[in-house]
Amino acid sequence: MEEKQPFKIRYLLVTFMAFLIALLFYYGQTFEEALYSEGFPIPDQAKIQKVSSEKSFESYTWKPASEEHGLPIRYKLIIRLSGWKKVDQTETMTTYEKEGRKVDIISRKNYLGVYGQKE
């Protein structure tokens, strides 16, 4: 019976640590909705540069954006958790889809471009 006790303690400790990490991850960075792409998350730290309502386009300066590495993993996870699915990727542009709506994201050094499109 005593052999099972350390396993339970380890299990509880690992569960607690995972919960703490999830909370830190969630509250560490907040997101707001894109202007022309309803429901698509934009990092709160991204500063808007340019907006075009005709083209449903928004551009932001955001330091974690990169051409070589693409979008950061934590941002990809938030996009996925928001219900958007990756449907295509071509070099620096990634296309996400949700409920018939598509959004193209361009990630370059310190730059994030968001193009909303309707299907």
C-alpha positions in Angstrom: 0.0 0.0 0.0 2.9 2.4 0.7 4.3 2.0 -2.8 1.2 3.6 -4.2 1.4 6.7 -2.0 4.5 8.2 -3.7 2.8 7.7 -7.1 -0.2 9.6 -5.9 1.9 12.5 -4.6 3.9 12.7 -7.8 0.7 12.6 -9.8 -0.8 15.4 -7.8 2.4 17.4 -8.0 2.6 17.0 -11.8 -1.1 17.9 -12.2 -0.6 21.0 -10.0 2.5 22.1 -12.0 0.7 21.6 -15.3 -2.2 23.7 -14.0 0.1 26.5 -12.9 1.9 26.5 -16.2 -1.4 26.7 -18.0 -2.6 29.6 -15.9 0.7 31.5 -16.5 0.5 30.7 -20.2 -3.1 32.0 -20.4 -2.7 35.1 -18.3 0.8 35.8 -19.5 -0.4 37.3 -22.7 -3.8 38.5 -23.6 -5.4 38.7 -27.0 -8.1 40.8 -28.6 -10.3 40.2 -31.7 -9.1 41.4 -35.1 -10.9 44.3 -36.6 -12.0 42.7 -39.9 -11.7 39.0 -39.1 -14.3 38.3 -36.5 -13.1 36.0 -33.8 -9.5 35.9 -34.9 -7.1 36.5 -32.0 -4.5 39.3 -32.2 -1.9 39.6 -29.4 -2.6 42.6 -27.1 1.1 43.6 -27.4 0.8 44.0 -31.2 0.7 47.7 -32.2 -1.6 48.6 -35.1 0.2 50.2 -38.0 -2.3 50.3 -40.9 -5.9 49.4 -41.5 -7.8 49.1 -44.8 -11.5 48.4 -44.5 -11.8 48.0 -48.3 -9.3 45.1 -48.3 -10.2 43.8 -44.8 -6.5 44.2 -44.0 -4.7 45.1 -40.8 -1.0 45.3 -40.2 0.8 45.3 -36.8 4.2 45.7 -35.4 4.9 42.8 -33.1 8.4 41.7 -31.9 7.8 37.9 -31.6 6.8 37.7 -35.3 9.5 36.3 -37.5 10.0 35.4 -41.2 12.4 32.5 -40.4 10.5 30.9 -37.5 6.9 32.0 -38.4 4.4 32.6 -35.7 5.4 31.7 -32.1 4.1 28.4 -30.8 2.0 30.0 -28.0 0.2 32.2 -30.6 -0.5 29.2 -32.9 -1.9 27.4 -29.9 -4.2 30.3 -29.0 -5.4 30.5 -32.7 -6.2 26.8 -32.6 -7.9 27.1 -29.2 -10.1 29.9 -30.7 -11.4 27.4 -33.3 -9.3 28.3 -36.3 -7.7 25.5 -38.3 -4.6 25.9 -40.4 -5.5 25.1 -44.0 -2.5 26.3 -46.0 1.0 27.7 -45.6 3.2 29.3 -48.2 6.5 30.7 -47.1 5.6 33.6 -44.7 1.8 33.4 -45.2 -0.4 31.0 -43.2 -4.2 30.6 -44.0 -6.6 29.7 -41.2 -10.3 28.8 -41.5 -13.3 28.8 -39.2 -16.9 28.3 -40.2 -16.4 29.2 -43.8 -14.3 32.3 -43.1 -10.6 32.4 -44.0 -7.8 34.6 -42.6 -4.4 35.0 -44.1 -1.6 35.8 -41.7 1.8 37.1 -42.9 4.6 36.9 -40.4 7.8 38.8 -41.0 10.4 40.3 -38.7 8.5 42.5 -36.2 5.5 42.5 -38.6 2.1 40.8 -38.6 -0.3 41.2 -41.5 -3.9 40.0 -41.2 -6.1 39.7 -44.3 -9.7 38.6 -43.7 -11.6 37.0 -46.5 -15.1 35.5 -46.9 -15.7 32.2 -48.6 
